Amino acid sequence: MPVIEDLLERLETVRLWDGCGLPEELHTRMEREYQRIQLVNQQIQQLEVQREEQLRTSDHPSIEQVRQLLRLKAIGVNSAWLFVMEFFSWRDFHNRREVGALAGLTATPYTSGGASREQGISKAGNRHIRAMIVEIAWIWLRYQPNSQLSRWYQQHFGQGSNRLRRIGIVALARRLLIDLWRYLETGIVPEGAVLKSS
């Protein structure tokens, strides 16, 4: 691993403000931390190889769902895998409200006396899915600009302030997650969305 060797060589040449080398304890600690990072990177690479192999060879229904999501522009391997394995493949949703609720993307109403307002999203669902779908919503705007979802976002939030656009992206994320669920259930591509060229 040339990166480790390079780091270890650099540690030998690092000097403190007074010209001394790194203290032995700090040098040893940095070596250990870097070795941990290398181990984690190795494990990630092994998992990615396993995942690629499954995508190539498996006929399991959940892997087919991952492949189906990967056909859409703006959806990559990590997001497709997360959506299917942590959300869509293990639960049967009956309606869009269930999809939004499990992701923690439903509104939280506040009512007290005569006052009634929304407090934002509940955040009670799967936080990994919620974070990923919000990220994918931003990417969706870039890679699927002519889709019905992107046009809806631009019409309602595109010209607003930064705050309004951030609020709008959460609304878009919820709609997008629901459309992805429908796409997996029915095979109907979200309106105006483009598939990747093979």
N, C-alpha and C positions, 0 to 999 in steps of 0.2 A: 504494500500500500504506500505509494509514493507520497501521498498527502501527509500521512503520519510522519514519515521520515523527514519531510520538509519542515513540519512543525517542530519536531524534536531538534533538528539542526538550528532552527531559528531561536528556540528557547536558549540554546547555548550561547547565542550571540547577543541576546537582549541584555541591556545594561540599565541599571537604576540611575537616578539623578546624580549619584556620587561616583558613577563609573564602575560600581561593583556589579557582579552578575546577580541573577535571581537567587534569593535564599533557597536552600535545598528543599525545605518543606513546601514552598510555593511551587517550585519546579516539579516536584513529585505530584503535588495535587493537580497541577495543570495536565500532566501526563495522564493521570487517572481519569480526569474528566474527559479528555479527548478520546481515550480508549472507550469510555462509555458511549460517547457519541458515535464512534465507529461501530460499536456493537449494535446500537439502535439502527443505524443506517443499514447494516448487514441484514438485520431482521426485516426491515422494511423492504429491502430488495428481494429477499426470499418470499415474502408475502406477495409482492407484485408479480413475481415469476409464477407463483401458484395461481394467482388470480388470472393472469394471461392464459395459462394452460387451461383453466376451467372455461374461460370465454371461448377458447378455440375448440375444446373437445366435449364439454358437458352438454347433455340434453335435458338437464334439470329445468323445471318451469321457472324457477327464480333466475337462473342464468339467462334464459330466453327473455325474461323481462328486462334484464340489464341490457342485452343486445338491442331490444326494442327501443329503449330510451336512448341508447347510443346513436341511433339513426337520426335523432334530432340535432340540428345545429345548436350550439350553446351548451350541450350536455356532454360532459367528459366522463372518463372511466370512474374517477373517484366519486363524483356526484351520483352517477347512475348506480354504482355499487351501493353507496350509502342509502339512497332512496329505496332501493329494492330490498336490501338485506335488513335494514333497520325499520322499515316502514310498510312498504306495500306487500311484501311476500308473506308475511306472517299473520296478516289480519284481513278479514273481509269487511270492507267499508260498505255501508248501505246508502250513504248520501254524502253530499259535499260538506255538510256541517260536521260530520264525524271526521272527515279528512282534516278540516281546519282545526278542530278541537284537539285532535291527537298531536298535531304539530304545535299547538299553543298559539295559533294565529287567529283566535276568535276574540271578538270585542268583550270587554268587561264593563258592564253597565254599572252606574252608581245612581242610586235613588235614595233620597232622604227628604221626607216631607214633600214639598212641592218641587224640589230640585231633581232634575234627572239629566245625566250626561254620561258620555263614554269616558272610561279611564285608560284607554289604550288596549293593547292585546293582553290576553291572560297570561301568557308564558308558562302555562301549566303543562304543556306537552313536551315532546322530545326536543330538547334544546339543540342537539346536533342537526336534526332535520331542519329546524327553524333557521339556524345560522346558515346552513348550506343553501336552502331555498332562497333566502334573502340575497346571498351572494350570486346565485344563479339568475335571480331576477335582474340584477344589474347587467349580467352578461347577456341575458335574453334581449334586453333593449339594444345591445350592440349587434348581436348576430342575427336577430329576428326582428329587424326594424319595421317590416311590413306586416307583421302578425297582428291579429285583432287585439291581443293583449298589449302590445307595444303602442299601438295607436290609441287605445283606451288610456294608457298611462300618460302619453304625451298630451292628449286632450285635457285630462283632468289635473295633471301635476307638472307637466313638462316646463311650463313657463313660470312656475311658482318659486318661492324662496328655497334655500337649501333645506330648511326644516320641513317645508311642505313636500319636497321631493323625497326626503327620507321617510316621511309618513306614507307617501304614495307607494314607495317601493315595497313596504310591508303589505300593503293592500294588493299590489301586483304579485307578490310572492304567494299570497294565499290563493289568488285566482290561478296562478301558474301551477301550483301544487295540485289543485283540483283538476285542472286540465290534463296534467300528467297522469293522474289517477284514471281519468276517463280514457285517455289514450291507451293505457295498459289494459283496461277492462274491455274496451270496444274496438281498439285499433284505429279509431278516428283521430287523425292528426289535429292538434289545436289549430283553429281557424287562421289561415294565412301563414302558418309556420312552414319552414323550408326543411327538407330532409337533406342529410349530407349526401354528396355524390359518392357513389361506391368506388 
